[in-house]
């Protein structure tokens, strides 16, 4: 693959298709923490083995 894959297999092009399951807002990618962040919901969804886990129960609350 070309330079679009970051971390352990997460393809940043997926961000165009993924939305927050709680708010339907767009997500941003935090490469350091391997998370997809929804500022609208105040949640960070984990990426495990290159696969985003977009379950509210699995998300981490963002701290202000």
Sine and cosine of phi, psi and omega as CSV:
sin_phi,cos_phi,sin_psi,cos_psi,sin_omega,cos_omega
0.00,0.00,0.32,-0.95,0.05,-1.00
-1.00,0.06,-0.24,-0.97,-0.14,-0.99
-0.95,0.30,0.39,0.92,-0.01,-1.00
-1.00,-0.07,-0.13,0.99,0.01,-1.00
-1.00,-0.10,0.78,-0.63,-0.01,-1.00
-0.84,-0.55,0.49,-0.87,0.05,-1.00
0.88,0.47,-0.41,-0.91,-0.04,-1.00
-0.99,0.15,0.93,0.36,0.14,-0.99
1.00,-0.01,0.05,1.00,0.03,-1.00
-0.98,0.21,0.81,-0.59,-0.02,-1.00
-0.99,-0.13,0.91,-0.42,-0.06,-1.00
-0.87,0.49,-0.36,0.93,0.05,-1.00
-0.90,0.44,-0.37,0.93,0.03,-1.00
-0.90,0.43,-0.41,0.91,-0.01,-1.00
-0.85,0.53,-0.49,0.87,0.01,-1.00
-0.90,0.43,-0.45,0.89,-0.07,-1.00
-0.97,-0.23,-0.30,0.96,-0.09,-1.00
-1.00,-0.05,0.62,-0.78,0.09,-1.00
-0.71,-0.70,0.30,-0.95,0.04,-1.00
-0.92,0.40,0.78,-0.63,-0.01,-1.00
-0.93,0.36,-0.33,0.95,-0.03,-1.00
-1.00,0.02,-0.67,0.74,-0.11,-0.99
-0.91,-0.40,-0.18,0.98,-0.10,-1.00
0.89,0.46,0.34,0.94,0.06,-1.00
-0.99,0.10,0.31,-0.95,0.05,-1.00
-0.94,0.35,0.35,-0.94,-0.02,-1.00
-0.91,-0.42,0.47,-0.88,0.13,-0.99
-0.90,-0.44,0.42,-0.91,-0.08,-1.00
-0.98,-0.20,0.82,-0.58,0.10,-1.00
-0.96,-0.27,0.99,-0.17,-0.07,-1.00
-0.92,0.40,-0.58,0.81,-0.03,-1.00
-0.90,0.43,-0.66,0.75,-0.04,-1.00
-0.99,-0.11,-0.08,1.00,-0.06,-1.00
0.80,0.60,0.86,0.52,0.00,-1.00
-0.66,-0.75,0.40,-0.92,0.19,-0.98
-0.96,-0.28,0.81,-0.59,-0.16,-0.99
-0.96,-0.29,0.76,-0.65,0.14,-0.99
-0.93,-0.37,0.98,-0.21,0.02,-1.00
-0.93,0.36,-0.50,0.87,0.01,-1.00
-0.89,0.46,-0.63,0.77,-0.01,-1.00
-1.00,-0.04,-0.26,0.97,-0.07,-1.00
0.94,0.33,0.55,0.83,-0.06,-1.00
-0.77,-0.63,0.46,-0.89,0.10,-0.99
-0.82,-0.57,0.85,-0.53,-0.03,-1.00
-1.00,-0.08,0.74,-0.67,-0.04,-1.00
-0.96,0.29,0.43,-0.90,0.16,-0.99
-0.91,-0.42,0.88,-0.48,-0.03,-1.00
-0.88,-0.47,0.84,-0.54,-0.02,-1.00
0.81,0.59,0.60,0.80,0.04,-1.00
0.99,0.13,0.04,1.00,-0.05,-1.00
-0.92,-0.39,0.85,-0.52,0.05,-1.00
-0.93,0.38,0.72,-0.69,0.05,-1.00
-0.97,-0.24,1.00,-0.07,-0.09,-1.00
-1.00,-0.08,0.86,0.52,0.06,-1.00
-0.90,-0.45,0.79,-0.61,-0.03,-1.00
-0.85,0.53,-0.61,0.79,0.00,-1.00
-0.90,0.43,-0.40,0.92,-0.01,-1.00
-1.00,-0.10,-0.15,0.99,-0.07,-1.00
-0.97,0.23,0.43,-0.90,0.05,-1.00
-0.97,-0.23,0.71,-0.70,0.07,-1.00
-0.95,0.32,0.70,-0.71,0.04,-1.00
-0.97,0.23,0.63,-0.78,0.03,-1.00
-0.98,-0.19,0.67,-0.74,-0.01,-1.00
-0.97,0.25,0.00,0.00,0.00,0.00
